[in-house]
Amino acid sequence: MRSLMTSWSLVKASWKILADDATLLLLPLLSSLALLLVSVTMFTPYFAVEMWMGDEGIPVVLSYLFLFVFYFVQYTVMVFFNAALVSVALLRLNGDEASVQDGLAVAFDRIVPILGYAAFAATVGVVFRILRERLGALGRSITMIGGLALNIASFLVVPVLVTQDLNPLAAVKESASMLKRTWGENLVANAGIASFFGIVSMIVIVPMAAAAGFAWVSGHTAVAVLVGGGAVVAGMGIGVIQSALSGIFSAAVYRYAKTGRSDVFDVSTIQQAFKTA
């Protein structure tokens, strides 16, 4: 219950800024559409080539190379639009006026460090994939622990990339250092915005998906397509709102960790974002 209340507090605090300018939702929406386009345009020819090659399949090295390129493009898109959102949020938190166009301008200006971080994240993603496939249960354990640690350490990496001239590794170290200085040793993530929207997704999407499946099995194809399409749209909508609120909150946490100021957000709300184990 305490975790749920923490998640709800984070959502409400972030919503206050988003409610002032709903056009900020354009940034995660554009990101989602771009990611979908990238997935379709890259995996369609990949699977076509794999089918054409038959039992031989695509060589492992080329598969990993493709995976790196895919991860790199995906991370570039995600970090670019998140950087735009975070930059607007930081300006708003400082009491300045800022628009979506201003955020995109900042993201374009920071494109080199964004590409550098995307390459770093893509490399880590491929290494984790190799460990899971080659080491079995041990590899899965390593990647799970390493992934959790990296997610916490890089929580502030986008605000860092937006505001400081650092290379990818230095940006991750600065993010981890800021969190450590603010919250102390043995840092772990507390309940967050993702937890809240995970519950929302279960309440909204799971019943719709189940209804669509039941309609399909029952032979009501039109109903299944309609309800299934509604579930997809609902899922995208929830994802867009979650991304927007998460970007806003990361900006607030960065500002608090950097300056100790929390003019818009309640200090206790920000402090609840992390805890010590």
C-alpha positions in Angstrom: 0.0 0.0 0.0 2.9 2.4 0.8 4.4 1.7 -2.6 1.1 2.4 -4.3 0.7 5.7 -2.4 4.3 6.7 -3.4 3.6 5.9 -7.0 0.3 7.9 -6.9 2.2 10.9 -5.3 4.8 10.9 -8.1 2.0 10.8 -10.8 0.1 13.7 -9.2 3.2 15.8 -8.8 4.3 15.3 -12.4 0.8 15.7 -13.7 0.7 19.3 -12.5 3.3 20.3 -15.0 1.9 18.2 -17.8 -1.6 19.7 -17.2 -0.2 23.2 -17.8 0.7 22.3 -21.4 -0.7 19.1 -22.8 1.2 19.6 -26.1 4.2 18.0 -24.2 2.4 14.7 -25.0 3.5 15.2 -28.6 7.0 14.3 -27.7 6.4 10.8 -26.4 3.8 10.3 -29.0 6.2 11.1 -31.8 8.8 8.9 -30.1 6.3 6.0 -30.0 5.4 6.4 -33.6 9.0 6.6 -34.7 9.9 3.5 -32.7 7.1 1.6 -34.3 8.2 2.8 -37.8 11.8 1.8 -37.0 10.7 -1.7 -35.8 8.6 -2.3 -38.9 11.1 -1.0 -41.5 14.1 -2.9 -39.9 12.5 -6.3 -38.9 10.5 -6.8 -42.1 13.5 -7.2 -44.4 15.4 -9.0 -41.6 12.7 -11.7 -41.3 12.4 -11.8 -45.1 16.1 -12.6 -45.5 15.9 -15.2 -42.7 13.0 -17.0 -44.5 14.9 -16.8 -47.8 18.0 -18.4 -46.3 16.0 -21.3 -45.0 17.5 -23.7 -42.4 20.9 -22.0 -42.6 19.5 -18.8 -41.2 21.4 -15.5 -40.8 24.9 -16.0 -39.3 25.2 -15.3 -35.6 27.6 -12.4 -36.1 25.4 -10.7 -38.6 22.4 -11.2 -36.2 24.2 -9.5 -33.4 25.3 -6.7 -35.7 21.8 -6.2 -36.8 20.7 -6.2 -33.2 23.3 -3.5 -32.3 22.1 -1.3 -35.2 18.4 -1.8 -34.1 19.2 -1.0 -30.5 21.2 2.0 -31.6 18.4 3.5 -33.7 15.9 2.7 -31.0 17.9 4.4 -28.2 18.6 7.4 -30.4 14.9 8.0 -31.0 14.0 7.4 -27.3 16.8 9.6 -25.8 16.3 12.3 -28.4 12.6 12.9 -27.7 13.1 12.3 -23.9 15.9 15.0 -24.0 13.5 17.4 -25.7 10.9 16.7 -23.0 13.3 16.9 -20.1 14.8 20.2 -21.4 11.3 21.8 -21.5 10.5 20.4 -18.0 13.7 21.9 -16.6 12.9 25.3 -18.0 9.3 25.1 -16.7 10.6 24.1 -13.2 12.9 27.1 -13.3 9.9 29.3 -14.0 10.8 30.0 -17.7 8.5 29.6 -20.7 9.3 26.8 -23.0 7.6 25.0 -25.9 7.9 21.7 -27.7 9.8 23.5 -30.4 12.3 24.7 -27.7 12.8 21.2 -26.5 13.4 19.8 -30.0 15.9 22.6 -30.6 17.8 21.6 -27.4 17.7 17.9 -28.4 19.1 18.7 -31.9 21.8 20.8 -30.3 22.8 17.8 -28.1 22.6 15.2 -30.9 26.3 14.2 -30.6 26.1 13.2 -26.9 22.7 11.6 -27.6 24.2 9.4 -30.4 27.2 8.6 -28.1 24.9 7.4 -25.3 22.7 5.4 -27.8 25.9 3.6 -29.0 26.8 2.9 -25.4 23.3 1.6 -24.5 23.2 -0.5 -27.7 26.5 -2.1 -26.9 25.3 -3.0 -23.3 22.1 -4.4 -24.8 23.9 -6.7 -27.2 26.3 -7.8 -24.5 23.4 -8.6 -22.2 21.7 -10.5 -25.0 24.9 -12.6 -25.6 25.2 -13.4 -21.9 21.6 -14.5 -21.7 21.9 -16.8 -24.7 25.4 -18.2 -23.9 25.3 -18.6 -20.2 21.8 -19.7 -19.6 20.5 -19.2 -16.0 23.8 -17.6 -14.9 23.6 -15.2 -17.8 20.0 -14.3 -17.0 20.9 -13.6 -13.4 23.9 -11.4 -14.4 21.9 -9.4 -16.8 18.9 -9.0 -14.4 21.2 -7.7 -11.6 23.3 -5.6 -14.0 20.2 -4.2 -15.7 18.6 -3.1 -12.5 21.8 -1.5 -11.3 22.3 0.3 -14.7 18.7 1.5 -14.7 19.1 3.1 -11.3 22.6 4.6 -12.2 21.3 6.0 -15.4 18.1 7.5 -14.0 19.4 11.0 -14.5 21.4 10.4 -17.6 19.1 12.3 -19.9 19.1 15.5 -17.8 22.8 15.2 -17.5 23.2 14.9 -21.3 21.0 17.9 -21.8 22.8 20.2 -19.4 26.4 19.0 -19.3 29.1 18.3 -21.9 30.0 14.7 -20.9 30.7 11.5 -22.8 28.3 8.6 -22.3 30.3 6.8 -19.5 30.9 10.1 -17.7 27.2 10.9 -18.0 26.2 7.6 -16.4 28.8 8.1 -13.7 27.6 11.7 -13.0 24.0 10.4 -12.8 24.9 7.7 -10.3 27.1 10.2 -8.3 24.2 12.7 -8.0 21.9 10.0 -6.8 24.5 8.7 -4.4 25.2 12.2 -3.0 21.5 12.9 -2.5 20.2 9.6 -1.3 23.3 7.9 0.1 24.8 4.4 -0.2 23.0 1.2 -1.2 20.6 3.1 -3.3 17.6 1.2 -4.7 14.5 2.4 -6.7 11.4 3.0 -4.7 7.9 2.6 -6.2 7.7 4.9 -9.2 5.4 6.1 -12.0 5.9 2.9 -14.0 4.5 0.9 -11.0 1.3 3.0 -11.1 0.8 2.6 -14.8 1.6 -1.1 -14.6 -1.5 -1.4 -12.5 -3.5 0.9 -14.8 -2.5 -1.3 -17.8 -3.6 -4.5 -16.0 -7.0 -2.9 -15.1 -7.6 -1.5 -18.6 -5.7 -3.5 -21.2 -5.9 -7.1 -19.8 -9.7 -7.2 -19.8 -9.9 -5.7 -23.3 -7.3 -8.2 -24.6 -9.2 -11.1 -22.9 -12.5 -9.9 -24.4 -10.9 -9.7 -27.9 -9.5 -13.2 -27.6 -12.8 -14.6 -26.5 -14.6 -12.8 -29.3 -12.0 -14.2 -31.8 -12.4 -17.8 -30.5 -16.2 -17.4 -30.6 -16.1 -16.4 -34.3 -17.0 -12.7 -33.8 -14.0 -11.5 -35.9 -15.3 -7.9 -36.3 -15.8 -7.5 -32.5 -12.4 -9.1 -31.8 -10.6 -6.7 -34.2 -12.5 -3.7 -32.8 -11.8 -4.5 -29.2 -8.2 -5.6 -29.9 -7.6 -2.3 -31.8 -9.1 -0.5 -28.8 -6.7 -2.3 -26.5 -3.7 -1.3 -28.7 -4.8 2.4 -28.8 -5.4 2.3 -25.0 -1.9 0.8 -24.5 -0.3 3.4 -26.6 -2.2 6.2 -24.8 -1.1 4.9 -21.4 2.5 4.5 -22.6 2.6 8.1 -24.0 1.3 9.6 -20.7 3.6 7.4 -18.6 6.6 8.5 -20.7 5.7 12.2 -20.4 5.3 12.0 -16.6 8.5 10.0 -16.2 10.4 12.5 -18.2 9.0 15.4 -16.2 9.8 13.7 -12.9 13.4 12.8 -13.9 13.9 16.5 -14.6 12.5 17.4 -11.1 14.8 14.8 -9.5 17.8 16.1 -11.4 17.1 19.7 -10.3 16.6 18.6 -6.7 19.8 16.5 -6.7 21.7 19.4 -8.4 20.5 22.4 -6.5 18.5 21.0 -3.5 15.5 23.1 -4.8 12.0 21.7 -5.3 9.8 24.7 -5.9 7.0 23.0 -7.8 7.3 19.4 -6.4 6.9 18.6 -2.8 10.3 17.7 -1.3 9.0 14.5 0.3 7.6 13.4 -3.1 11.0 13.6 -4.7 12.8 12.0 -1.7 10.4 9.0 -2.0 11.7 8.3 -5.5 14.6 6.4 -4.0 15.6 4.8 -0.7 18.5 2.9 0.8 18.4 -0.8 1.1 
